[in-house]
Amino acid sequence: MNTVALPARPNALRAYWLEGRNEFLRLLRSPSFAVPTLVFPPMFYVLFAVLLNHKGGPDVATYLLATYGVFGVMAPGLFGFGVAIAMDRERGFLTLKRAQPVPAGAVLLSRMAMAMLFATAISLLLLTIGLTVAGVSLTASQAVSLVLVDLLGVLPFCAIGLFIGSVVSGQGAPAVVNMTYLPMAFLAGLWMPLSMLPGFIAKIAPLWPAYHLSQIALATVGAKSDGAVGLHALVLALYATVFFVAARRRLARG
């Protein structure tokens, strides 16, 4: 009696693993993304917190450790999603993935995992420089909490990047992401305290998710902040939800 072999059931965990591995390899083979993302935040931190920090001492270095951490983790979310999704959508890659037996959301989850991995690496690099060279003094719980803040803080920027990638073309995405990334970093007070900037910038700073993440990071390291950590976390969660839902609807329409 002949028996017909049934096709093996797809392994969802293996599919997620393969997507994550492929995304990791893709980023390693894209030094134009990986190198600036990992190198620029520590380079700027060494410049402003160590080499040019003649009067501020450890206090300024601690402040910049928190804010440059936020500046660093914005990039994997915005560029990793904004540019990559726009190019994949334009080339039909996302449509191809939907036609394959790949779990829904595997592509997005793999890229989110890579963004979180890059955010953790950036946070650890800055933390190492701060503790060994810049004179920063943190407790073990503060150091771990700061890494966790940076790790989770990348998620709203993943959502914003995903929305940008769902709207603009592949050629236009790098310009749009840069026009979002750099002005937001400046207007949120990541490069210098808002007290050193014109008053109107401080008034509009709460409009930007980078401001809210920086306030959480500053509170974590014991630097001056407005202290409303729960409110900042709620605003970030709202940003992530709104932009993710908007991007998902946009991508569903093709």
C-alpha positions as CSV (number, residue, x, y, z in Angstrom):
1,M,0.0,0.0,0.0
2,N,1.5,3.2,-1.1
3,T,1.4,6.1,1.3
4,V,1.6,9.8,0.3
5,A,4.1,11.8,2.4
6,L,2.5,14.9,3.8
7,P,4.5,18.1,3.5
8,A,6.3,19.1,6.7
9,R,4.6,21.7,8.7
10,P,6.4,25.0,8.5
11,N,8.5,25.8,11.6
12,A,7.6,29.3,12.7
13,L,10.5,29.6,15.1
14,R,12.9,28.6,12.3
15,A,11.4,31.1,10.0
16,Y,11.9,33.9,12.5
17,W,15.4,32.7,13.1
18,L,16.3,32.7,9.4
19,E,14.8,36.2,8.9
20,G,16.8,37.5,11.8
21,R,20.0,35.8,10.6
22,N,19.5,37.1,7.1
23,E,18.9,40.6,8.4
24,F,22.1,40.5,10.5
25,L,24.1,39.4,7.5
26,R,22.6,42.1,5.3
27,L,23.6,44.8,7.7
28,L,27.1,43.4,8.1
29,R,27.4,43.5,4.3
30,S,26.3,47.2,4.3
31,P,29.1,49.1,5.9
32,S,27.5,52.4,4.8
33,F,24.9,51.7,7.5
34,A,26.8,49.7,10.1
35,V,29.9,51.8,10.4
36,P,28.4,55.3,10.7
37,T,25.7,54.0,13.1
38,L,28.2,52.5,15.4
39,V,31.1,55.0,15.1
40,F,29.6,58.4,15.0
41,P,27.9,58.5,18.4
42,P,31.1,57.4,20.3
43,M,33.2,59.7,18.2
44,F,31.1,62.8,18.9
45,Y,30.9,61.7,22.6
46,V,34.7,61.6,22.9
47,L,35.0,64.9,21.1
48,F,32.5,66.9,23.3
49,A,32.6,65.0,26.6
50,V,36.3,64.3,26.8
51,L,38.4,66.4,24.4
52,L,36.4,69.7,24.6
53,N,35.0,69.3,28.1
54,H,37.5,71.5,29.9
55,K,35.2,73.1,32.5
56,G,32.1,70.9,32.9
57,G,33.9,67.8,34.1
58,P,32.0,64.6,35.0
59,D,28.6,66.4,35.2
60,V,28.7,67.4,31.5
61,A,30.1,64.0,30.6
62,T,27.2,62.3,32.4
63,Y,24.6,64.6,30.8
64,L,26.1,63.9,27.3
65,L,26.2,60.1,28.0
66,A,22.5,60.1,28.3
67,T,21.7,62.4,25.4
68,Y,24.2,61.0,23.0
69,G,22.9,57.6,23.8
70,V,19.5,58.8,22.6
71,F,21.1,60.4,19.5
72,G,22.8,57.0,18.8
73,V,19.8,54.8,19.1
74,M,17.6,57.0,16.9
75,A,19.7,56.0,13.8
76,P,19.1,52.2,13.8
77,G,15.4,52.7,14.0
78,L,15.1,55.6,11.5
79,F,17.6,54.4,8.9
80,G,17.2,50.7,9.4
81,F,13.4,50.9,8.8
82,G,13.0,54.2,6.8
83,V,15.5,53.6,4.1
84,A,15.4,49.8,4.0
85,I,11.6,49.4,3.9
86,A,11.3,52.1,1.2
87,M,13.8,50.3,-1.0
88,D,12.3,46.9,-0.3
89,R,8.8,48.2,-1.1
90,E,9.9,49.8,-4.3
91,R,11.7,46.7,-5.5
92,G,8.7,44.5,-4.6
93,F,10.6,42.6,-1.9
94,L,7.8,43.0,0.6
95,T,5.2,41.7,-1.9
96,L,7.5,38.7,-2.6
97,K,7.7,38.0,1.2
98,R,3.9,38.0,1.5
99,A,3.7,35.4,-1.2
100,Q,6.1,33.1,0.6
101,P,5.3,30.9,3.6
102,V,6.8,33.4,6.0
103,P,5.0,34.2,9.3
104,A,3.3,37.6,9.2
105,G,5.5,40.2,10.8
106,A,8.7,38.1,10.6
107,V,10.5,40.7,8.4
108,L,9.5,43.6,10.7
109,L,10.4,41.7,13.9
110,S,13.8,40.7,12.5
111,R,14.6,44.3,11.6
112,M,13.3,45.4,15.0
113,A,15.6,42.9,16.7
114,M,18.6,44.2,14.7
115,A,17.8,47.8,15.6
116,M,17.7,46.8,19.2
117,L,21.0,44.9,18.9
118,F,22.6,48.0,17.3
119,A,21.1,50.2,20.1
120,T,22.5,48.0,22.7
121,A,26.0,48.0,21.1
122,I,25.9,51.8,20.9
123,S,24.8,52.2,24.5
124,L,27.6,49.9,25.7
125,L,30.2,51.7,23.7
126,L,29.2,55.0,25.1
127,L,28.9,53.6,28.6
128,T,32.4,52.2,28.4
129,I,33.9,55.5,27.2
130,G,32.0,57.4,29.9
131,L,33.1,55.2,32.7
132,T,36.7,54.7,31.6
133,V,37.7,58.0,30.0
134,A,35.1,60.7,30.6
135,G,35.0,60.4,34.4
136,V,31.4,59.4,34.6
137,S,30.4,57.6,37.8
138,L,27.3,55.4,37.8
139,T,26.1,52.6,40.0
140,A,25.6,49.1,38.5
141,S,21.8,49.6,38.5
142,Q,22.1,52.9,36.8
143,A,24.4,51.5,34.1
144,V,22.1,48.6,33.4
145,S,19.0,50.8,33.5
146,L,20.5,53.2,30.9
147,V,21.2,50.3,28.5
148,L,17.7,49.1,28.9
149,V,16.3,52.6,28.3
150,D,18.4,52.8,25.1
151,L,17.4,49.2,24.1
152,L,13.6,49.9,24.4
153,G,13.9,53.5,23.3
154,V,14.8,52.5,19.8
155,L,11.2,51.1,19.2
156,P,9.4,54.5,18.7
157,F,12.0,55.4,16.1
158,C,11.5,52.0,14.4
159,A,7.8,52.9,14.1
160,I,8.6,56.4,12.7
161,G,11.1,54.9,10.3
162,L,8.6,52.3,9.2
163,F,6.1,55.0,8.4
164,I,8.6,57.0,6.4
165,G,9.5,53.8,4.5
166,S,5.9,53.1,3.8
167,V,5.3,56.6,2.3
168,V,8.4,57.8,0.4
169,S,10.4,56.3,-2.5
170,G,13.6,54.4,-2.1
171,Q,15.6,57.3,-3.6
172,G,13.9,59.9,-1.4
173,A,14.1,58.0,1.9
174,P,17.7,58.8,2.9
175,A,17.0,62.6,2.5
176,V,13.7,62.4,4.4
177,V,15.2,60.3,7.2
178,N,18.2,62.8,7.5
179,M,15.7,65.7,7.6
180,T,13.9,64.0,10.4
181,Y,16.9,62.6,12.3
182,L,19.3,65.6,12.6
183,P,16.8,68.5,13.2
184,M,15.0,66.4,15.8
185,A,18.2,65.7,17.6
186,F,19.1,69.4,17.8
187,L,15.6,70.6,18.7
188,A,15.3,67.9,21.4
189,G,18.4,69.2,23.1
190,L,20.6,66.1,22.5
191,W,23.6,68.0,21.3
192,M,23.5,70.7,24.0
193,P,21.2,71.5,26.9
194,L,18.0,73.3,26.0
195,S,18.9,76.0,28.5
196,M,21.7,77.0,26.0
197,L,19.3,77.3,23.1
198,P,16.7,80.0,22.2
199,G,13.6,79.9,24.5
200,F,11.2,78.9,21.7
201,I,13.2,75.7,21.1
202,A,12.7,74.6,24.7
203,K,9.0,75.3,24.4
204,I,8.5,73.0,21.4
205,A,10.9,70.3,22.6
206,P,8.2,68.2,24.1
207,L,6.8,67.7,20.5
208,W,9.7,65.4,19.7
209,P,10.0,61.7,20.9
210,A,13.8,62.2,21.2
211,Y,13.1,64.8,24.0
212,H,11.0,62.4,26.0
213,L,13.5,59.5,25.7
214,S,16.4,61.9,26.6
215,Q,14.5,62.9,29.8
216,I,14.1,59.3,30.8
217,A,17.8,58.7,30.1
218,L,18.8,61.8,32.1
219,A,16.7,60.7,35.1
220,T,18.3,57.3,34.9
221,V,21.8,58.6,35.3
222,G,20.8,61.2,37.9
223,A,21.3,64.2,35.7
224,K,18.9,67.2,35.7
225,S,15.6,66.3,34.0
226,D,11.9,67.2,34.5
227,G,11.4,64.0,36.3
228,A,8.0,62.9,34.8
229,V,9.4,59.5,33.7
230,G,5.9,57.8,33.5
231,L,4.5,60.6,31.3
232,H,7.5,60.4,29.0
233,A,7.2,56.7,28.6
234,L,3.5,57.1,27.8
235,V,4.2,59.6,25.1
236,L,6.8,57.3,23.6
237,A,4.4,54.4,23.6
238,L,1.8,56.6,21.9
239,Y,4.3,57.6,19.2
240,A,5.2,54.0,18.6
241,T,1.6,52.9,18.4
242,V,0.4,55.7,16.1
243,F,3.2,55.4,13.6
244,F,3.2,51.7,13.6
245,V,-0.6,51.5,12.9
246,A,-0.3,54.2,10.2
247,A,2.6,52.4,8.5
248,R,0.8,49.0,8.7
249,R,-2.3,50.4,7.0
250,R,-0.2,52.1,4.3
251,L,1.8,48.9,3.6
252,A,-1.4,46.8,3.6
253,R,-2.7,49.0,0.7
254,G,0.5,48.2,-1.2
